[in-house]
Amino acid sequence: MPIDATQPYDDANIFARILRGEIPAKRVYEDAFALAFHDIAPQAPVHVLVIPKGAYVSWDDFSARAPDAEIAGFVRAVGHVAREHGLVEPGYRLLANVGGHGGQEVPHLHVHLFGGVPLGPMLSR
């Protein structure tokens, strides 16, 4: 169910639990700022989620409150994962759902990194 991206952070959300090691995840990258792991219901041959380690509900929350070093670290982690999965060439899609209208389902900022096949148009026409 889509969430309200302005709600307070819920530390019981599934990604917070993955960060604490309470729920297993197939991790592909981790550093001081971010964790990346395979989606449990992949929508493409490569479907990796990248999340910041800080408690941020959405992209808006993250961009307003995160320190510059944390923002830079998260963006660099996304780039690292794309390179490590060989997606820079031929290309990939990066998607962040925000709030109810954007289809965000987990109240922890995350980006989906899709690749491995031509992905077609972003939205149905």
Secondary structure as UniProt FT lines:
FT   TURN            5..6
FT   TURN            11..12
FT   HELIX           14..19
FT   TURN            20..21
FT   STRAND          27..30
FT   STRAND          34..38
FT   STRAND          46..52
FT   HELIX           59..65
FT   HELIX           68..84
FT   TURN            85..86
FT   TURN            88..90
FT   STRAND          92..95
FT   HELIX           99..102
FT   STRAND          111..115
//
